[in-house]
Amino acid sequence: MEAIGAGTNSDAATPVSGDLVEWADVILVMEKSHKNKITKKYKELLKDKRLVVLDIPDNYEYMQPELIQLLKTRMPRLVGIRGG
């Protein structure tokens, strides 16, 4: 499973795009507001996609240890993958 990180704001290092939405099998977002932004902008492209809200506040720094721990515990359970 390959992962690409992208942001919902236009100033993100890699903004979410239609191409990325089409490429993805599963889309993970930190907060419900992120889901709402993606759904509003890419509704047609999301028909056969899983869009999962991790319910993690988007106030962590990139690769912050506490964020990594939250992702390790929530992602497998919510996405249905085995933890590694």
PDB file of N, CA, C and O in Angstrom:
ATOM      1  N   MET A   1       0.855  -1.171   0.000  1.00  0.00           N
ATOM      2  CA  MET A   1       0.000   0.000   0.000  1.00  0.00           C
ATOM      3  C   MET A   1       0.901   1.234   0.000  1.00  0.00           C
ATOM      4  O   MET A   1       1.707   1.423   0.911  1.00  0.00           O
ATOM      5  N   GLU A   2       0.762   2.048  -1.000  1.00  0.00           N
ATOM      6  CA  GLU A   2       1.537   3.283  -1.094  1.00  0.00           C
ATOM      7  C   GLU A   2       0.717   4.429  -0.518  1.00  0.00           C
ATOM      8  O   GLU A   2      -0.503   4.463  -0.676  1.00  0.00           O
ATOM      9  N   ALA A   3       1.376   5.357   0.143  1.00  0.00           N
ATOM     10  CA  ALA A   3       0.698   6.506   0.735  1.00  0.00           C
ATOM     11  C   ALA A   3       1.309   7.797   0.228  1.00  0.00           C
ATOM     12  O   ALA A   3       2.518   7.896   0.019  1.00  0.00           O
ATOM     13  N   ILE A   4       0.452   8.775   0.036  1.00  0.00           N
ATOM     14  CA  ILE A   4       0.878  10.122  -0.336  1.00  0.00           C
ATOM     15  C   ILE A   4       0.195  11.077   0.624  1.00  0.00           C
ATOM     16  O   ILE A   4      -1.010  10.975   0.854  1.00  0.00           O
ATOM     17  N   GLY A   5       0.949  11.993   1.180  1.00  0.00           N
ATOM     18  CA  GLY A   5       0.378  13.010   2.050  1.00  0.00           C
ATOM     19  C   GLY A   5       0.010  14.243   1.241  1.00  0.00           C
ATOM     20  O   GLY A   5       0.782  14.688   0.391  1.00  0.00           O
ATOM     21  N   ALA A   6      -1.155  14.788   1.501  1.00  0.00           N
ATOM     22  CA  ALA A   6      -1.605  15.999   0.818  1.00  0.00           C
ATOM     23  C   ALA A   6      -2.458  16.796   1.793  1.00  0.00           C
ATOM     24  O   ALA A   6      -3.059  16.238   2.710  1.00  0.00           O
ATOM     25  N   GLY A   7      -2.504  18.104   1.584  1.00  0.00           N
ATOM     26  CA  GLY A   7      -3.274  18.973   2.469  1.00  0.00           C
ATOM     27  C   GLY A   7      -4.498  19.536   1.783  1.00  0.00           C
ATOM     28  O   GLY A   7      -4.562  19.609   0.556  1.00  0.00           O
ATOM     29  N   THR A   8      -5.466  19.933   2.585  1.00  0.00           N
ATOM     30  CA  THR A   8      -6.705  20.489   2.032  1.00  0.00           C
ATOM     31  C   THR A   8      -6.616  21.985   1.771  1.00  0.00           C
ATOM     32  O   THR A   8      -7.484  22.540   1.098  1.00  0.00           O
ATOM     33  N   ASN A   9      -5.581  22.655   2.290  1.00  0.00           N
ATOM     34  CA  ASN A   9      -5.411  24.084   2.028  1.00  0.00           C
ATOM     35  C   ASN A   9      -4.568  24.287   0.774  1.00  0.00           C
ATOM     36  O   ASN A   9      -3.696  23.475   0.466  1.00  0.00           O
ATOM     37  N   SER A  10      -4.829  25.358   0.064  1.00  0.00           N
ATOM     38  CA  SER A  10      -4.110  25.618  -1.180  1.00  0.00           C
ATOM     39  C   SER A  10      -2.627  25.879  -0.960  1.00  0.00           C
ATOM     40  O   SER A  10      -1.836  25.730  -1.891  1.00  0.00           O
ATOM     41  N   ASP A  11      -2.228  26.265   0.256  1.00  0.00           N
ATOM     42  CA  ASP A  11      -0.812  26.517   0.532  1.00  0.00           C
ATOM     43  C   ASP A  11      -0.076  25.275   1.047  1.00  0.00           C
ATOM     44  O   ASP A  11       1.075  25.370   1.473  1.00  0.00           O
ATOM     45  N   ALA A  12      -0.728  24.126   1.009  1.00  0.00           N
ATOM     46  CA  ALA A  12      -0.085  22.884   1.446  1.00  0.00           C
ATOM     47  C   ALA A  12       1.075  22.545   0.516  1.00  0.00           C
ATOM     48  O   ALA A  12       1.054  22.897  -0.663  1.00  0.00           O
ATOM     49  N   ALA A  13       2.087  21.859   1.049  1.00  0.00           N
ATOM     50  CA  ALA A  13       3.227  21.448   0.225  1.00  0.00           C
ATOM     51  C   ALA A  13       2.751  20.627  -0.967  1.00  0.00           C
ATOM     52  O   ALA A  13       3.252  20.798  -2.078  1.00  0.00           O
ATOM     53  N   THR A  14       1.785  19.734  -0.743  1.00  0.00           N
ATOM     54  CA  THR A  14       1.128  18.976  -1.801  1.00  0.00           C
ATOM     55  C   THR A  14      -0.376  19.100  -1.576  1.00  0.00           C
ATOM     56  O   THR A  14      -0.930  18.378  -0.747  1.00  0.00           O
ATOM     57  N   PRO A  15      -1.045  19.995  -2.294  1.00  0.00           N
ATOM     58  CA  PRO A  15      -2.492  20.137  -2.105  1.00  0.00           C
ATOM     59  C   PRO A  15      -3.251  18.944  -2.697  1.00  0.00           C
ATOM     60  O   PRO A  15      -2.814  18.344  -3.680  1.00  0.00           O
ATOM     61  N   VAL A  16      -4.376  18.613  -2.097  1.00  0.00           N
ATOM     62  CA  VAL A  16      -5.251  17.580  -2.654  1.00  0.00           C
ATOM     63  C   VAL A  16      -5.672  18.034  -4.043  1.00  0.00           C
ATOM     64  O   VAL A  16      -6.004  19.200  -4.255  1.00  0.00           O
ATOM     65  N   SER A  17      -5.655  17.098  -4.987  1.00  0.00           N
ATOM     66  CA  SER A  17      -6.053  17.409  -6.354  1.00  0.00           C
ATOM     67  C   SER A  17      -6.987  16.319  -6.869  1.00  0.00           C
ATOM     68  O   SER A  17      -7.090  15.244  -6.279  1.00  0.00           O
ATOM     69  N   GLY A  18      -7.651  16.605  -7.953  1.00  0.00           N
ATOM     70  CA  GLY A  18      -8.511  15.601  -8.577  1.00  0.00           C
ATOM     71  C   GLY A  18      -7.729  14.365  -8.974  1.00  0.00           C
ATOM     72  O   GLY A  18      -8.225  13.247  -8.836  1.00  0.00           O
ATOM     73  N   ASP A  19      -6.512  14.552  -9.467  1.00  0.00           N
ATOM     74  CA  ASP A  19      -5.670  13.415  -9.841  1.00  0.00           C
ATOM     75  C   ASP A  19      -5.371  12.521  -8.649  1.00  0.00           C
ATOM     76  O   ASP A  19      -5.418  11.296  -8.763  1.00  0.00           O
ATOM     77  N   LEU A  20      -5.062  13.130  -7.499  1.00  0.00           N
ATOM     78  CA  LEU A  20      -4.779  12.333  -6.300  1.00  0.00           C
ATOM     79  C   LEU A  20      -6.025  11.608  -5.811  1.00  0.00           C
ATOM     80  O   LEU A  20      -5.941  10.457  -5.380  1.00  0.00           O
ATOM     81  N   VAL A  21      -7.170  12.262  -5.872  1.00  0.00           N
ATOM     82  CA  VAL A  21      -8.420  11.613  -5.455  1.00  0.00           C
ATOM     83  C   VAL A  21      -8.714  10.428  -6.370  1.00  0.00           C
ATOM     84  O   VAL A  21      -9.105   9.362  -5.894  1.00  0.00           O
ATOM     85  N   GLU A  22      -8.531  10.601  -7.665  1.00  0.00           N
ATOM     86  CA  GLU A  22      -8.756   9.492  -8.598  1.00  0.00           C
ATOM     87  C   GLU A  22      -7.787   8.345  -8.339  1.00  0.00           C
ATOM     88  O   GLU A  22      -8.176   7.182  -8.439  1.00  0.00           O
ATOM     89  N   TRP A  23      -6.544   8.646  -8.011  1.00  0.00           N
ATOM     90  CA  TRP A  23      -5.513   7.639  -7.773  1.00  0.00           C
ATOM     91  C   TRP A  23      -5.784   6.826  -6.515  1.00  0.00           C
ATOM     92  O   TRP A  23      -5.500   5.629  -6.478  1.00  0.00           O
ATOM     93  N   ALA A  24      -6.324   7.457  -5.496  1.00  0.00           N
ATOM     94  CA  ALA A  24      -6.450   6.839  -4.172  1.00  0.00           C
ATOM     95  C   ALA A  24      -7.533   5.768  -4.114  1.00  0.00           C
ATOM     96  O   ALA A  24      -8.569   5.866  -4.771  1.00  0.00           O
ATOM     97  N   ASP A  25      -7.264   4.747  -3.310  1.00  0.00           N
ATOM     98  CA  ASP A  25      -8.282   3.757  -2.964  1.00  0.00           C
ATOM     99  C   ASP A  25      -8.992   4.175  -1.681  1.00  0.00           C
ATOM    100  O   ASP A  25     -10.209   4.039  -1.553  1.00  0.00           O
ATOM    101  N   VAL A  26      -8.201   4.691  -0.731  1.00  0.00           N
ATOM    102  CA  VAL A  26      -8.707   5.147   0.562  1.00  0.00           C
ATOM    103  C   VAL A  26      -8.120   6.530   0.819  1.00  0.00           C
ATOM    104  O   VAL A  26      -6.932   6.761   0.591  1.00  0.00           O
ATOM    105  N   ILE A  27      -8.955   7.440   1.293  1.00  0.00           N
ATOM    106  CA  ILE A  27      -8.516   8.789   1.623  1.00  0.00           C
ATOM    107  C   ILE A  27      -8.721   8.977   3.122  1.00  0.00           C
ATOM    108  O   ILE A  27      -9.829   8.824   3.637  1.00  0.00           O
ATOM    109  N   LEU A  28      -7.630   9.312   3.813  1.00  0.00           N
ATOM    110  CA  LEU A  28      -7.680   9.534   5.253  1.00  0.00           C
ATOM    111  C   LEU A  28      -7.557  11.016   5.523  1.00  0.00           C
ATOM    112  O   LEU A  28      -6.699  11.690   4.954  1.00  0.00           O
ATOM    113  N   VAL A  29      -8.415  11.524   6.392  1.00  0.00           N
ATOM    114  CA  VAL A  29      -8.343  12.927   6.796  1.00  0.00           C
ATOM    115  C   VAL A  29      -8.297  12.994   8.308  1.00  0.00           C
ATOM    116  O   VAL A  29      -8.779  12.096   8.998  1.00  0.00           O
ATOM    117  N   MET A  30      -7.715  14.066   8.815  1.00  0.00           N
ATOM    118  CA  MET A  30      -7.577  14.223  10.252  1.00  0.00           C
ATOM    119  C   MET A  30      -8.913  14.597  10.902  1.00  0.00           C
ATOM    120  O   MET A  30      -9.296  14.021  11.921  1.00  0.00           O
ATOM    121  N   GLU A  31      -9.619  15.564  10.307  1.00  0.00           N
ATOM    122  CA  GLU A  31     -10.817  16.133  10.929  1.00  0.00           C
ATOM    123  C   GLU A  31     -12.005  16.115   9.962  1.00  0.00           C
ATOM    124  O   GLU A  31     -11.835  15.994   8.749  1.00  0.00           O
ATOM    125  N   LYS A  32     -13.200  16.236  10.521  1.00  0.00           N
ATOM    126  CA  LYS A  32     -14.418  16.280   9.704  1.00  0.00           C
ATOM    127  C   LYS A  32     -14.417  17.469   8.752  1.00  0.00           C
ATOM    128  O   LYS A  32     -14.975  17.384   7.658  1.00  0.00           O
ATOM    129  N   SER A  33     -13.797  18.577   9.154  1.00  0.00           N
ATOM    130  CA  SER A  33     -13.747  19.746   8.269  1.00  0.00           C
ATOM    131  C   SER A  33     -12.960  19.427   7.001  1.00  0.00           C
ATOM    132  O   SER A  33     -13.282  19.943   5.931  1.00  0.00           O
ATOM    133  N   HIS A  34     -11.937  18.587   7.108  1.00  0.00           N
ATOM    134  CA  HIS A  34     -11.171  18.179   5.931  1.00  0.00           C
ATOM    135  C   HIS A  34     -12.041  17.322   5.008  1.00  0.00           C
ATOM    136  O   HIS A  34     -12.011  17.474   3.787  1.00  0.00           O
ATOM    137  N   LYS A  35     -12.811  16.423   5.614  1.00  0.00           N
ATOM    138  CA  LYS A  35     -13.726  15.586   4.820  1.00  0.00           C
ATOM    139  C   LYS A  35     -14.715  16.473   4.075  1.00  0.00           C
ATOM    140  O   LYS A  35     -14.983  16.252   2.894  1.00  0.00           O
ATOM    141  N   ASN A  36     -15.255  17.472   4.757  1.00  0.00           N
ATOM    142  CA  ASN A  36     -16.224  18.362   4.126  1.00  0.00           C
ATOM    143  C   ASN A  36     -15.621  19.109   2.943  1.00  0.00           C
ATOM    144  O   ASN A  36     -16.270  19.245   1.905  1.00  0.00           O
ATOM    145  N   LYS A  37     -14.386  19.598   3.084  1.00  0.00           N
ATOM    146  CA  LYS A  37     -13.722  20.306   1.985  1.00  0.00           C
ATOM    147  C   LYS A  37     -13.529  19.399   0.781  1.00  0.00           C
ATOM    148  O   LYS A  37     -13.810  19.792  -0.351  1.00  0.00           O
ATOM    149  N   ILE A  38     -13.048  18.181   1.027  1.00  0.00           N
ATOM    150  CA  ILE A  38     -12.796  17.249  -0.069  1.00  0.00           C
ATOM    151  C   ILE A  38     -14.103  16.818  -0.722  1.00  0.00           C
ATOM    152  O   ILE A  38     -14.191  16.745  -1.948  1.00  0.00           O
ATOM    153  N   THR A  39     -15.099  16.537   0.077  1.00  0.00           N
ATOM    154  CA  THR A  39     -16.398  16.111  -0.458  1.00  0.00           C
ATOM    155  C   THR A  39     -17.018  17.206  -1.309  1.00  0.00           C
ATOM    156  O   THR A  39     -17.554  16.935  -2.383  1.00  0.00           O
ATOM    157  N   LYS A  40     -16.946  18.431  -0.833  1.00  0.00           N
ATOM    158  CA  LYS A  40     -17.530  19.556  -1.570  1.00  0.00           C
ATOM    159  C   LYS A  40     -16.843  19.753  -2.924  1.00  0.00           C
ATOM    160  O   LYS A  40     -17.505  19.996  -3.932  1.00  0.00           O
ATOM    161  N   LYS A  41     -15.524  19.649  -2.937  1.00  0.00           N
ATOM    162  CA  LYS A  41     -14.769  19.932  -4.158  1.00  0.00           C
ATOM    163  C   LYS A  41     -14.709  18.747  -5.128  1.00  0.00           C
ATOM    164  O   LYS A  41     -14.663  18.947  -6.341  1.00  0.00           O
ATOM    165  N   TYR A  42     -14.710  17.516  -4.605  1.00  0.00           N
ATOM    166  CA  TYR A  42     -14.487  16.339  -5.453  1.00  0.00           C
ATOM    167  C   TYR A  42     -15.605  15.304  -5.357  1.00  0.00           C
ATOM    168  O   TYR A  42     -15.355  14.106  -5.490  1.00  0.00           O
ATOM    169  N   LYS A  43     -16.810  15.751  -5.131  1.00  0.00           N
ATOM    170  CA  LYS A  43     -17.939  14.854  -4.905  1.00  0.00           C
ATOM    171  C   LYS A  43     -18.043  13.753  -5.968  1.00  0.00           C
ATOM    172  O   LYS A  43     -18.202  12.581  -5.628  1.00  0.00           O
ATOM    173  N   GLU A  44     -17.957  14.115  -7.225  1.00  0.00           N
ATOM    174  CA  GLU A  44     -18.102  13.137  -8.307  1.00  0.00           C
ATOM    175  C   GLU A  44     -16.977  12.100  -8.308  1.00  0.00           C
ATOM    176  O   GLU A  44     -17.205  10.943  -8.662  1.00  0.00           O
ATOM    177  N   LEU A  45     -15.783  12.498  -7.922  1.00  0.00           N
ATOM    178  CA  LEU A  45     -14.643  11.586  -7.938  1.00  0.00           C
ATOM    179  C   LEU A  45     -14.635  10.633  -6.749  1.00  0.00           C
ATOM    180  O   LEU A  45     -13.882   9.659  -6.745  1.00  0.00           O
ATOM    181  N   LEU A  46     -15.455  10.899  -5.748  1.00  0.00           N
ATOM    182  CA  LEU A  46     -15.451  10.110  -4.515  1.00  0.00           C
ATOM    183  C   LEU A  46     -16.437   8.940  -4.518  1.00  0.00           C
ATOM    184  O   LEU A  46     -16.524   8.216  -3.526  1.00  0.00           O
ATOM    185  N   LYS A  47     -17.169   8.743  -5.593  1.00  0.00           N
ATOM    186  CA  LYS A  47     -18.242   7.743  -5.602  1.00  0.00           C
ATOM    187  C   LYS A  47     -17.790   6.345  -5.196  1.00  0.00           C
ATOM    188  O   LYS A  47     -18.519   5.661  -4.478  1.00  0.00           O
ATOM    189  N   ASP A  48     -16.635   5.905  -5.623  1.00  0.00           N
ATOM    190  CA  ASP A  48     -16.161   4.556  -5.299  1.00  0.00           C
ATOM    191  C   ASP A  48     -14.969   4.568  -4.338  1.00  0.00           C
ATOM    192  O   ASP A  48     -14.172   3.630  -4.322  1.00  0.00           O
ATOM    193  N   LYS A  49     -14.851   5.614  -3.549  1.00  0.00           N
ATOM    194  CA  LYS A  49     -13.711   5.773  -2.641  1.00  0.00           C
ATOM    195  C   LYS A  49     -14.151   5.660  -1.188  1.00  0.00           C
ATOM    196  O   LYS A  49     -15.294   5.964  -0.847  1.00  0.00           O
ATOM    197  N   ARG A  50     -13.236   5.222  -0.342  1.00  0.00           N
ATOM    198  CA  ARG A  50     -13.446   5.291   1.110  1.00  0.00           C
ATOM    199  C   ARG A  50     -12.791   6.556   1.604  1.00  0.00           C
ATOM    200  O   ARG A  50     -11.613   6.801   1.341  1.00  0.00           O
ATOM    201  N   LEU A  51     -13.554   7.361   2.322  1.00  0.00           N
ATOM    202  CA  LEU A  51     -13.054   8.600   2.920  1.00  0.00           C
ATOM    203  C   LEU A  51     -13.219   8.454   4.428  1.00  0.00           C
ATOM    204  O   LEU A  51     -14.337   8.465   4.942  1.00  0.00           O
ATOM    205  N   VAL A  52     -12.096   8.316   5.133  1.00  0.00           N
ATOM    206  CA  VAL A  52     -12.100   7.994   6.558  1.00  0.00           C
ATOM    207  C   VAL A  52     -11.615   9.197   7.369  1.00  0.00           C
ATOM    208  O   VAL A  52     -10.557   9.758   7.087  1.00  0.00           O
ATOM    209  N   VAL A  53     -12.393   9.583   8.372  1.00  0.00           N
ATOM    210  CA  VAL A  53     -12.006  10.654   9.297  1.00  0.00           C
ATOM    211  C   VAL A  53     -11.327  10.006  10.505  1.00  0.00           C
ATOM    212  O   VAL A  53     -11.924   9.176  11.190  1.00  0.00           O
ATOM    213  N   LEU A  54     -10.083  10.390  10.755  1.00  0.00           N
ATOM    214  CA  LEU A  54      -9.323   9.818  11.870  1.00  0.00           C
ATOM    215  C   LEU A  54      -9.662  10.460  13.212  1.00  0.00           C
ATOM    216  O   LEU A  54      -9.284   9.933  14.258  1.00  0.00           O
ATOM    217  N   ASP A  55     -10.360  11.576  13.197  1.00  0.00           N
ATOM    218  CA  ASP A  55     -10.710  12.308  14.428  1.00  0.00           C
ATOM    219  C   ASP A  55      -9.475  12.636  15.260  1.00  0.00           C
ATOM    220  O   ASP A  55      -9.439  12.409  16.469  1.00  0.00           O
ATOM    221  N   ILE A  56      -8.466  13.174  14.581  1.00  0.00           N
ATOM    222  CA  ILE A  56      -7.245  13.642  15.225  1.00  0.00           C
ATOM    223  C   ILE A  56      -7.150  15.141  14.955  1.00  0.00           C
ATOM    224  O   ILE A  56      -7.152  15.547  13.793  1.00  0.00           O
ATOM    225  N   PRO A  57      -7.069  15.968  15.983  1.00  0.00           N
ATOM    226  CA  PRO A  57      -6.958  17.413  15.759  1.00  0.00           C
ATOM    227  C   PRO A  57      -5.745  17.728  14.875  1.00  0.00           C
ATOM    228  O   PRO A  57      -4.663  17.177  15.074  1.00  0.00           O
ATOM    229  N   ASP A  58      -5.937  18.599  13.917  1.00  0.00           N
ATOM    230  CA  ASP A  58      -4.868  18.945  12.981  1.00  0.00           C
ATOM    231  C   ASP A  58      -4.009  20.069  13.566  1.00  0.00           C
ATOM    232  O   ASP A  58      -3.919  21.160  13.002  1.00  0.00           O
ATOM    233  N   ASN A  59      -3.382  19.778  14.704  1.00  0.00           N
ATOM    234  CA  ASN A  59      -2.533  20.778  15.348  1.00  0.00           C
ATOM    235  C   ASN A  59      -1.167  20.208  15.735  1.00  0.00           C
ATOM    236  O   ASN A  59      -0.514  20.710  16.649  1.00  0.00           O
ATOM    237  N   TYR A  60      -0.745  19.163  15.037  1.00  0.00           N
ATOM    238  CA  TYR A  60       0.554  18.555  15.275  1.00  0.00           C
ATOM    239  C   TYR A  60       1.532  18.983  14.184  1.00  0.00           C
ATOM    240  O   TYR A  60       1.135  19.300  13.062  1.00  0.00           O
ATOM    241  N   GLU A  61       2.808  18.986  14.532  1.00  0.00           N
ATOM    242  CA  GLU A  61       3.859  19.241  13.555  1.00  0.00           C
ATOM    243  C   GLU A  61       4.077  17.975  12.730  1.00  0.00           C
ATOM    244  O   GLU A  61       3.744  16.873  13.165  1.00  0.00           O
ATOM    245  N   TYR A  62       4.638  18.147  11.540  1.00  0.00           N
ATOM    246  CA  TYR A  62       4.961  17.026  10.674  1.00  0.00           C
ATOM    247  C   TYR A  62       5.874  16.042  11.410  1.00  0.00           C
ATOM    248  O   TYR A  62       6.918  16.423  11.939  1.00  0.00           O
ATOM    249  N   MET A  63       5.464  14.773  11.435  1.00  0.00           N
ATOM    250  CA  MET A  63       6.215  13.674  12.051  1.00  0.00           C
ATOM    251  C   MET A  63       6.396  13.820  13.566  1.00  0.00           C
ATOM    252  O   MET A  63       7.294  13.197  14.131  1.00  0.00           O
ATOM    253  N   GLN A  64       5.577  14.616  14.226  1.00  0.00           N
ATOM    254  CA  GLN A  64       5.641  14.744  15.684  1.00  0.00           C
ATOM    255  C   GLN A  64       5.358  13.371  16.303  1.00  0.00           C
ATOM    256  O   GLN A  64       4.395  12.714  15.909  1.00  0.00           O
ATOM    257  N   PRO A  65       6.170  12.928  17.257  1.00  0.00           N
ATOM    258  CA  PRO A  65       6.012  11.581  17.820  1.00  0.00           C
ATOM    259  C   PRO A  65       4.597  11.268  18.326  1.00  0.00           C
ATOM    260  O   PRO A  65       4.106  10.155  18.138  1.00  0.00           O
ATOM    261  N   GLU A  66       3.949  12.235  18.961  1.00  0.00           N
ATOM    262  CA  GLU A  66       2.586  11.998  19.461  1.00  0.00           C
ATOM    263  C   GLU A  66       1.614  11.744  18.303  1.00  0.00           C
ATOM    264  O   GLU A  66       0.711  10.915  18.417  1.00  0.00           O
ATOM    265  N   LEU A  67       1.800  12.448  17.210  1.00  0.00           N
ATOM    266  CA  LEU A  67       0.955  12.242  16.029  1.00  0.00           C
ATOM    267  C   LEU A  67       1.206  10.861  15.435  1.00  0.00           C
ATOM    268  O   LEU A  67       0.260  10.155  15.085  1.00  0.00           O
ATOM    269  N   ILE A  68       2.447  10.480  15.321  1.00  0.00           N
ATOM    270  CA  ILE A  68       2.786   9.163  14.774  1.00  0.00           C
ATOM    271  C   ILE A  68       2.133   8.066  15.603  1.00  0.00           C
ATOM    272  O   ILE A  68       1.603   7.103  15.049  1.00  0.00           O
ATOM    273  N   GLN A  69       2.167   8.205  16.921  1.00  0.00           N
ATOM    274  CA  GLN A  69       1.542   7.200  17.787  1.00  0.00           C
ATOM    275  C   GLN A  69       0.029   7.138  17.565  1.00  0.00           C
ATOM    276  O   GLN A  69      -0.542   6.051  17.483  1.00  0.00           O
ATOM    277  N   LEU A  70      -0.614   8.292  17.468  1.00  0.00           N
ATOM    278  CA  LEU A  70      -2.060   8.302  17.189  1.00  0.00           C
ATOM    279  C   LEU A  70      -2.378   7.646  15.853  1.00  0.00           C
ATOM    280  O   LEU A  70      -3.333   6.876  15.751  1.00  0.00           O
ATOM    281  N   LEU A  71      -1.595   7.942  14.843  1.00  0.00           N
ATOM    282  CA  LEU A  71      -1.823   7.348  13.522  1.00  0.00           C
ATOM    283  C   LEU A  71      -1.644   5.835  13.563  1.00  0.00           C
ATOM    284  O   LEU A  71      -2.421   5.102  12.952  1.00  0.00           O
ATOM    285  N   LYS A  72      -0.631   5.364  14.275  1.00  0.00           N
ATOM    286  CA  LYS A  72      -0.387   3.922  14.365  1.00  0.00           C
ATOM    287  C   LYS A  72      -1.532   3.189  15.047  1.00  0.00           C
ATOM    288  O   LYS A  72      -1.830   2.044  14.706  1.00  0.00           O
ATOM    289  N   THR A  73      -2.176   3.841  16.009  1.00  0.00           N
ATOM    290  CA  THR A  73      -3.265   3.168  16.712  1.00  0.00           C
ATOM    291  C   THR A  73      -4.603   3.306  16.002  1.00  0.00           C
ATOM    292  O   THR A  73      -5.416   2.383  16.053  1.00  0.00           O
ATOM    293  N   ARG A  74      -4.852   4.423  15.347  1.00  0.00           N
ATOM    294  CA  ARG A  74      -6.168   4.643  14.730  1.00  0.00           C
ATOM    295  C   ARG A  74      -6.290   4.143  13.305  1.00  0.00           C
ATOM    296  O   ARG A  74      -7.350   3.655  12.912  1.00  0.00           O
ATOM    297  N   MET A  75      -5.234   4.253  12.529  1.00  0.00           N
ATOM    298  CA  MET A  75      -5.342   3.882  11.124  1.00  0.00           C
ATOM    299  C   MET A  75      -5.706   2.419  10.914  1.00  0.00           C
ATOM    300  O   MET A  75      -6.653   2.143  10.178  1.00  0.00           O
ATOM    301  N   PRO A  76      -4.998   1.465  11.525  1.00  0.00           N
ATOM    302  CA  PRO A  76      -5.358   0.072  11.253  1.00  0.00           C
ATOM    303  C   PRO A  76      -6.812  -0.247  11.611  1.00  0.00           C
ATOM    304  O   PRO A  76      -7.499  -0.955  10.875  1.00  0.00           O
ATOM    305  N   ARG A  77      -7.266   0.277  12.733  1.00  0.00           N
ATOM    306  CA  ARG A  77      -8.633  -0.011  13.184  1.00  0.00           C
ATOM    307  C   ARG A  77      -9.664   0.587  12.237  1.00  0.00           C
ATOM    308  O   ARG A  77     -10.639  -0.079  11.886  1.00  0.00           O
ATOM    309  N   LEU A  78      -9.464   1.826  11.821  1.00  0.00           N
ATOM    310  CA  LEU A  78     -10.450   2.509  10.997  1.00  0.00           C
ATOM    311  C   LEU A  78     -10.404   2.096   9.531  1.00  0.00           C
ATOM    312  O   LEU A  78     -11.426   2.108   8.845  1.00  0.00           O
ATOM    313  N   VAL A  79      -9.236   1.737   9.059  1.00  0.00           N
ATOM    314  CA  VAL A  79      -9.073   1.430   7.642  1.00  0.00           C
ATOM    315  C   VAL A  79      -9.169  -0.072   7.389  1.00  0.00           C
ATOM    316  O   VAL A  79      -9.364  -0.501   6.252  1.00  0.00           O
ATOM    317  N   GLY A  80      -9.034  -0.862   8.434  1.00  0.00           N
ATOM    318  CA  GLY A  80      -9.126  -2.305   8.270  1.00  0.00           C
ATOM    319  C   GLY A  80      -7.841  -2.922   7.753  1.00  0.00           C
ATOM    320  O   GLY A  80      -7.873  -3.881   6.982  1.00  0.00           O
ATOM    321  N   ILE A  81      -6.697  -2.368   8.178  1.00  0.00           N
ATOM    322  CA  ILE A  81      -5.411  -2.941   7.804  1.00  0.00           C
ATOM    323  C   ILE A  81      -4.730  -3.489   9.037  1.00  0.00           C
ATOM    324  O   ILE A  81      -5.068  -3.110  10.158  1.00  0.00           O
ATOM    325  N   ARG A  82      -3.777  -4.375   8.838  1.00  0.00           N
ATOM    326  CA  ARG A  82      -3.029  -4.924   9.971  1.00  0.00           C
ATOM    327  C   ARG A  82      -1.948  -3.952  10.392  1.00  0.00           C
ATOM    328  O   ARG A  82      -1.254  -3.375   9.554  1.00  0.00           O
ATOM    329  N   GLY A  83      -1.810  -3.776  11.689  1.00  0.00           N
ATOM    330  CA  GLY A  83      -0.726  -2.936  12.207  1.00  0.00           C
ATOM    331  C   GLY A  83       0.612  -3.630  11.980  1.00  0.00           C
ATOM    332  O   GLY A  83       0.694  -4.858  11.934  1.00  0.00           O
ATOM    333  N   GLY A  84       1.673  -2.805  11.838  1.00  0.00           N
ATOM    334  CA  GLY A  84       2.965  -3.416  11.548  1.00  0.00           C
ATOM    335  C   GLY A  84       4.008  -3.069  12.547  1.00  0.00           C
ATOM    336  O   GLY A  84       5.149  -3.514  12.428  1.00  0.00           O
TER     337      GLY A  84
END
